[in-house]
């Protein structure tokens, strides 16, 4: 059986301290570690939050996020070195940079990016300078060097080694002037996932991520706003439509089958918008089911 380890990464340096920082406690309180049979591998505390946008880069907390990414990469690296599968509980989506840095220190890896948004903004187009709207661009080497070239290792992942699946923000992001996704990046928006079916879309994603030359496996990044707003309203940036619980479970099961996946991030659930904990418990159930048949 695959051995799992949970790392808490309660950073909101790339967003705002609205409650997303409580995600690890909410999911662990809902029984995630027990359900996965996972050991606890520590908690990486973020530096203080600065609400002022950095004038040099146009980002919120660029120095803090850079330092946090290194610390998180160290913690994830320890889990990997012990032969375990890290399950990283954010925080906001900027924690992806630390997880990918841990992989980049080791080898070439891919990324399955499950998010209702493409998060490919450049600072000039992001209204508040939030790195949680830019992490995919930064991970592929685009943006201010302080985050796009962590430890001189940028890009953390190559365009051709990324599959973005389930996003539905094309009209909104174009309206803000977000830079376009590069042609080499594999994009399966919500409409395409629906046309193919969740299982086939996930199989296509895995084929891309496991093709010859793409490296030593792939990371799975889950922003829970990839789910339909009707079933997952506990997020800060809401938009209509999205994956059903069953579709998400199907995608995750497929992605976790066969040993290609090397780690998972869960981000953006805001427990303050889930006062009775029902959504946290449903998410835990989905994750446990997705891992249930994995060896």
C-alpha positions in Angstrom: 0.0 0.0 0.0 1.1 3.6 -0.7 2.3 5.2 2.5 0.8 8.7 2.9 2.0 11.6 5.0 0.1 14.9 5.7 2.0 18.2 5.7 0.1 21.3 6.9 0.8 24.4 4.9 -1.6 27.1 6.2 -0.2 30.0 4.2 -2.5 32.8 2.9 0.5 34.9 1.8 -0.8 34.7 -1.8 -4.4 35.7 -0.9 -5.8 37.2 2.3 -6.3 35.9 5.8 -10.0 35.2 5.3 -10.2 31.7 6.8 -8.4 29.6 4.1 -5.6 29.2 6.7 -7.9 27.0 8.7 -8.2 24.4 6.0 -5.7 21.9 7.5 -7.4 21.9 10.9 -10.8 21.5 9.3 -9.8 18.5 7.1 -7.8 16.9 9.9 -10.7 17.5 12.3 -13.0 15.8 9.8 -10.9 12.7 9.9 -8.7 13.0 6.8 -5.5 11.5 8.3 -7.4 8.5 9.8 -9.3 8.0 6.6 -6.2 7.9 4.5 -4.1 6.0 7.1 -1.7 8.8 6.9 1.0 9.9 9.4 1.3 13.6 10.3 4.5 15.0 8.9 4.5 18.5 10.5 3.2 22.0 9.9 5.1 24.7 8.1 4.1 28.1 9.6 4.2 31.1 7.3 5.9 34.4 8.0 3.7 37.4 9.0 1.3 38.6 6.4 1.9 42.1 4.8 -1.2 43.6 3.2 0.7 46.1 1.2 1.5 45.3 -2.5 5.2 45.2 -3.2 6.0 48.2 -5.5 8.9 46.5 -7.2 7.1 43.3 -8.3 3.4 44.2 -8.0 2.9 41.1 -5.8 1.7 40.6 -2.2 4.3 39.1 0.1 6.8 38.1 -2.6 9.7 37.7 -0.1 7.5 35.9 2.4 6.2 33.5 -0.3 9.8 32.8 -1.5 11.0 32.0 2.0 7.9 29.9 2.7 8.3 28.0 -0.6 11.8 27.0 0.5 10.6 25.9 3.9 7.7 23.9 2.5 10.0 22.3 -0.1 12.2 21.2 2.7 9.3 19.6 4.6 7.9 17.9 1.5 11.4 16.7 0.6 11.7 14.9 3.9 8.4 13.1 3.2 9.7 12.1 -0.2 13.0 11.0 1.1 11.2 8.6 3.5 9.4 7.0 0.6 6.0 8.5 1.5 3.4 10.3 -0.6 2.9 13.9 0.6 -0.6 15.2 1.0 -0.1 19.0 1.5 -3.0 20.9 3.0 -3.0 24.6 2.2 -3.7 27.5 2.6 -4.0 29.3 -0.7 -2.7 28.1 -4.0 0.7 29.8 -3.7 1.7 26.7 -1.7 2.0 24.9 -5.0 5.4 26.7 -5.5 6.9 25.0 -2.5 5.7 21.5 -3.4 7.0 21.9 -7.0 10.3 23.2 -5.7 10.7 20.0 -3.7 10.2 18.0 -6.9 12.4 20.3 -9.0 15.3 19.7 -6.7 15.1 16.0 -7.6 14.1 15.5 -11.2 11.7 16.6 -14.0 8.1 16.1 -13.0 4.7 16.9 -14.4 1.7 18.7 -12.9 -2.0 17.9 -13.0 -3.7 21.2 -12.2 -7.3 20.9 -11.0 -8.7 24.4 -10.5 -11.7 26.4 -11.5 -9.3 29.1 -12.6 -6.2 28.9 -14.7 -4.2 31.1 -12.3 -2.0 32.4 -15.1 -2.2 36.1 -14.4 0.8 38.5 -14.7 1.1 41.1 -11.9 -0.1 44.0 -14.2 -3.4 42.1 -14.8 -4.1 40.8 -11.3 -6.2 43.4 -9.5 -4.8 42.8 -6.0 -1.4 41.3 -6.7 -2.4 37.9 -5.3 0.0 35.2 -6.1 -2.9 32.7 -5.7 -4.0 33.9 -9.1 -0.6 33.6 -10.6 1.0 30.4 -9.3 0.7 28.4 -12.5 2.4 31.2 -14.5 5.1 31.5 -11.8 5.6 27.7 -11.7 6.2 27.7 -15.5 8.8 30.5 -15.1 6.7 33.6 -15.9 6.7 36.6 -13.7 9.0 38.3 -11.1 12.2 36.4 -10.7 11.9 36.2 -6.9 9.1 33.6 -7.4 9.5 32.5 -11.0 13.1 31.4 -10.4 13.2 30.0 -6.9 16.7 28.8 -6.0 17.7 29.5 -9.6 15.7 26.4 -10.6 13.0 28.0 -12.6 10.8 27.0 -14.3 9.7 24.5 -11.7 7.7 22.7 -14.4 7.8 22.9 -18.2 4.7 24.0 -20.1 4.5 20.6 -21.9 4.5 18.8 -18.6 1.3 20.5 -17.3 -2.3 19.6 -17.8 -4.9 22.1 -16.5 -8.2 20.4 -16.1 -11.7 21.7 -15.2 -11.2 25.4 -15.4 -14.1 27.7 -16.4 -12.8 31.2 -16.1 -11.8 32.0 -19.7 -14.2 34.9 -20.1 -13.4 36.5 -16.8 -9.6 36.1 -17.2 -9.7 37.6 -20.7 -11.7 40.5 -19.3 -8.9 41.3 -16.8 -6.2 41.0 -19.5 -4.6 37.8 -18.2 -1.8 36.5 -20.5 -2.9 33.5 -22.6 -2.0 30.0 -21.7 1.0 28.9 -23.8 0.3 26.5 -26.7 2.5 23.7 -25.2 0.5 23.6 -22.0 -2.3 21.0 -22.2 -5.7 22.6 -21.4 -8.9 20.7 -20.8 -11.5 23.2 -19.7 -14.8 22.3 -18.1 -16.6 22.1 -21.4 -14.0 19.7 -22.8 -14.1 17.6 -19.7 -17.9 17.4 -20.0 -17.7 16.5 -23.7 -15.2 13.7 -23.1 -16.5 12.6 -19.8 -14.5 12.9 -16.6 -12.9 9.4 -16.9 -11.7 9.9 -20.4 -10.5 13.4 -19.7 -8.5 12.2 -16.8 -7.1 9.3 -18.8 -5.9 11.7 -21.4 -4.3 13.9 -18.8 -2.5 10.9 -17.3 -1.2 9.8 -20.7 0.3 13.2 -21.3 1.9 13.2 -17.8 3.3 9.8 -18.1 4.5 10.0 -21.7 8.2 9.3 -22.4 10.5 12.1 -21.4 8.1 13.8 -19.0 10.1 12.8 -15.9 9.6 10.9 -12.7 5.9 11.3 -12.1 3.5 14.2 -11.5 2.1 16.3 -8.7 -1.7 16.7 -8.4 -2.9 20.1 -7.3 -6.5 20.4 -6.2 -8.1 23.8 -5.7 -11.6 22.9 -4.4 -13.2 25.7 -6.5 -12.9 23.3 -9.4 -16.1 21.9 -7.9 -19.5 23.1 -8.9 -20.4 26.2 -6.8 -23.7 24.6 -6.0 -21.9 21.9 -4.0 -18.8 23.8 -2.9 -19.7 27.3 -1.9 -17.0 27.6 0.8 -14.5 29.4 -1.4 -13.5 33.0 -1.6 -13.8 33.5 -5.4 -17.1 31.9 -6.6 -18.2 31.3 -10.1 -21.1 29.3 -11.6 -20.8 25.6 -12.6 -17.9 23.2 -12.0 -17.3 19.5 -11.5 -19.7 17.4 -9.5 -18.4 15.4 -6.6 -18.5 12.2 -8.6 -16.6 13.8 -11.5 -13.9 15.0 -9.1 -13.6 11.6 -7.5 -13.3 10.0 -10.9 -10.6 12.4 -12.0 -8.7 11.9 -8.7 -9.0 8.1 -8.8 -7.7 8.0 -12.3 -4.8 10.3 -11.5 -3.8 8.3 -8.5 -3.9 4.9 -10.3 -0.7 3.3 -11.5 1.9 5.0 -9.3 2.5 8.1 -11.6 1.3 10.6 -9.0 3.9 11.6 -6.4 2.0 14.0 -4.2 -1.2 16.0 -3.8 -2.1 19.6 -2.7 -5.5 20.5 -1.4 -6.2 24.3 -1.3 -8.7 27.1 -1.0 -11.6 25.5 1.1 -12.6 28.3 3.6 -13.9 26.6 6.8 -15.4 29.9 7.9 -17.9 29.6 5.0 -18.6 26.0 6.2 -19.8 26.6 9.7 -21.2 23.1 10.4 -18.2 21.4 8.7 -20.4 19.5 6.3 -18.4 20.5 3.2 -15.1 19.6 4.9 -16.5 16.1 5.7 -17.7 15.7 2.2 -14.3 16.7 0.8 -12.6 14.2 3.2 -15.0 11.5 2.0 -14.2 12.3 -1.7 -10.4 12.2 -1.0 -10.6 9.0 1.0 -12.6 7.3 -1.8 -10.2 8.5 -4.4 -7.3 6.9 -2.6 -9.2 3.9 -1.4 -8.2 1.5 -4.3 -4.6 2.7 -4.6 -1.7 0.5 -3.9 
